[in-house]
Amino acid sequence: MMAGFACALVFVLLRLGRDGRWLPLYGGFCAIIAGTSGTGGLAGLCALLLPVFNLILWGLVRHFAVGQQGRLLASGRGLLPVVMTLLLQVVLAFFGAGLGLVPTFGIGLVLAGLCAAACGVALAQFCGLIMAVDGLMVMAAILPSWGLFVTAVALWAVMVFLALVLLPRLAWLRVEEG
């Protein structure tokens, strides 16, 4: 379980500002975490849905991935999300100790996804939001909360809608500018 959290957090840090080619693998990491950290049927449901949702979204966004990787880290601005993610992890370690280690790491996954959404091109930001929703699904499995689960599924529906409507328009505007 802890190895899964560590792999997921390192994976988030390595993929900041890049396209979503790694989404299915990240969904697999989150599914392993949800399956091993949670208990009951909700954890199993989350472990099944995480890879499926990530594969669906990767199928929708892979057309926009050409030429969008590596641009963020070329500038000094690319380090800001990494520093913010590490800083938030330290703050969580100090102030979230009363929650327990597993929920604190789950919150860390959500925050790391939100930090990733604060930088880069539109596709990198979109993938950061997907990571935050993955973290929310992991939290639903950890805290057996149907409310968090329904919220995460609703956010997944919003992300699919945005992938179908917003990303093609952003790509079209980018081509038109160039």
C-alpha positions in Angstrom: 0.0 0.0 0.0 2.7 2.5 1.0 4.8 1.5 -2.1 1.7 2.3 -4.2 1.4 5.7 -2.7 5.1 6.4 -3.1 5.0 5.3 -6.8 2.0 7.4 -7.5 3.4 10.5 -6.0 6.8 10.1 -7.7 4.9 9.5 -10.9 3.0 12.7 -10.5 6.1 14.7 -9.9 7.9 13.1 -13.0 4.9 13.8 -15.3 4.2 17.4 -14.4 3.7 19.5 -17.5 3.6 16.5 -19.9 0.9 15.0 -22.0 -1.4 12.2 -20.8 0.4 9.2 -22.3 0.8 7.9 -18.8 -2.8 8.2 -17.7 -3.6 4.4 -18.0 -0.5 3.6 -15.9 -1.4 6.2 -13.3 -4.9 4.8 -13.2 -3.4 1.4 -12.5 -1.4 2.8 -9.6 -4.5 4.4 -8.1 -6.5 1.3 -8.6 -3.9 -0.7 -6.7 -3.9 1.9 -3.9 -7.7 1.9 -3.7 -7.9 -1.9 -3.7 -5.3 -2.4 -1.0 -6.1 0.6 1.2 -9.9 0.5 1.2 -12.2 -2.2 2.5 -15.5 -3.5 1.2 -17.3 -3.3 -2.0 -16.7 0.4 -2.6 -12.9 -0.2 -2.7 -13.4 -3.0 -5.2 -15.6 -0.8 -7.3 -13.1 2.0 -7.3 -10.3 -0.4 -8.1 -12.3 -1.6 -11.2 -13.4 1.9 -12.4 -10.1 3.7 -12.1 -8.2 2.0 -14.9 -11.4 1.9 -17.1 -12.0 5.7 -16.7 -8.3 6.5 -17.3 -8.3 4.4 -20.5 -11.5 6.1 -21.7 -10.1 9.6 -21.1 -6.7 8.6 -22.7 -8.6 7.4 -25.7 -10.3 10.8 -25.9 -7.2 13.0 -25.4 -4.4 11.1 -27.1 -5.1 13.0 -30.4 -4.0 16.2 -28.8 -0.7 14.8 -27.3 1.5 15.5 -30.3 4.2 18.0 -29.6 3.0 19.0 -26.1 5.5 17.2 -23.9 8.6 18.7 -22.3 7.8 22.4 -22.9 7.1 23.2 -19.3 10.3 22.0 -17.8 12.4 23.9 -20.3 11.5 27.1 -18.4 12.2 27.9 -14.8 8.4 28.1 -14.3 8.3 24.3 -14.6 9.7 23.8 -11.1 6.9 25.7 -9.3 4.4 22.9 -9.4 7.0 20.4 -8.2 8.0 22.7 -5.3 4.4 23.4 -4.4 3.5 19.7 -4.4 6.4 18.9 -2.1 5.6 21.8 0.1 2.0 20.7 0.4 3.1 17.2 1.2 5.3 18.5 4.1 2.4 20.6 5.4 0.1 17.5 5.2 2.7 15.5 7.1 2.8 17.9 9.9 -0.9 19.0 10.2 -2.6 15.9 8.9 -1.1 13.5 11.3 -4.3 13.2 13.3 -6.1 11.8 10.2 -3.8 8.9 9.9 -1.2 8.1 7.4 -3.3 6.6 4.6 -5.9 9.4 4.4 -3.1 11.9 4.5 -1.5 10.3 1.5 -4.8 10.1 -0.3 -5.3 13.9 0.2 -1.7 14.3 -1.1 -2.7 12.6 -4.3 -5.6 15.0 -4.8 -3.4 18.0 -4.0 -0.6 16.8 -6.3 -3.1 16.6 -9.1 -4.3 20.1 -8.4 -0.8 21.4 -8.4 -0.2 19.7 -11.8 -3.4 21.4 -13.1 -1.9 24.8 -12.3 0.8 24.7 -15.0 1.6 24.0 -18.6 -0.4 23.8 -21.7 -4.1 23.0 -21.8 -3.5 19.2 -22.1 -1.1 19.1 -19.2 -3.6 21.0 -17.1 -6.4 18.7 -18.1 -4.3 15.7 -17.2 -3.6 17.3 -13.8 -7.3 17.6 -13.2 -7.8 13.9 -14.1 -5.1 13.0 -11.5 -7.0 15.1 -8.9 -10.2 13.2 -9.7 -8.2 9.9 -9.5 -7.1 11.0 -6.0 -10.7 11.7 -5.0 -11.7 8.2 -6.1 -8.9 6.8 -4.0 -10.1 8.8 -1.0 -13.6 7.4 -1.6 -12.1 3.9 -1.3 -10.0 4.8 1.8 -12.8 6.4 3.7 -15.6 4.2 2.4 -17.6 7.3 1.4 -20.3 7.0 -1.2 -20.6 10.7 -1.3 -17.0 11.1 -2.5 -17.5 8.2 -4.9 -20.5 9.9 -6.5 -18.6 13.2 -6.6 -15.7 11.6 -8.3 -17.9 9.8 -10.9 -19.7 13.1 -11.6 -16.3 14.8 -12.1 -15.3 12.1 -14.4 -18.4 12.8 -16.5 -17.4 16.4 -16.6 -13.9 15.5 -17.7 -15.2 13.4 -20.5 -17.5 16.2 -21.6 -14.6 18.7 -21.5 -12.4 16.2 -23.5 -15.1 16.0 -26.1 -16.0 19.7 -26.3 -13.3 21.9 -25.0 -10.0 20.2 -26.0 -10.8 20.0 -29.7 -11.6 23.8 -29.7 -8.4 24.6 -27.9 -6.4 22.5 -30.4 -8.2 24.2 -33.3 -7.5 27.6 -31.9 -3.8 26.7 -31.4 -3.5 25.5 -35.0 -5.2 28.6 -36.3 -2.7 30.8 -34.4 0.3 29.0 -35.7 
